[in-house]
Amino acid sequence: MIGDQVEWDGLTWTIAEMDGNQVSKIGVRIVTD
């Protein structure tokens, strides 16, 4: 779903856009403590 976030490998990946069932755009943010 759009807006879902996953932390992986020190980064936060956010789904920004979907095309049907496929993710078409993601945002990446560095996780800071």
C-alpha positions in Angstrom: 0.0 0.0 0.0 1.1 3.6 -0.7 2.8 5.0 2.4 4.0 1.6 3.8 7.5 1.8 5.2 10.1 -0.9 5.6 13.4 -0.5 7.4 16.1 -2.5 5.7 19.9 -2.3 5.5 19.9 1.0 7.5 17.5 2.7 5.1 13.7 3.4 5.3 12.0 2.5 2.1 8.6 4.1 1.5 6.1 3.1 -1.2 5.3 6.3 -3.0 3.4 5.1 -6.0 1.7 1.9 -7.3 0.7 0.8 -10.8 -1.9 -1.8 -10.2 -0.2 -4.4 -8.0 3.3 -3.3 -8.8 5.3 -0.7 -6.9 6.3 1.9 -9.5 8.0 4.5 -7.3 9.8 4.3 -3.9 11.3 6.8 -1.6 14.5 6.0 0.4 15.5 7.7 3.6 18.6 7.0 5.8 17.6 5.8 9.2 19.2 8.0 12.0 19.1 7.0 15.6 
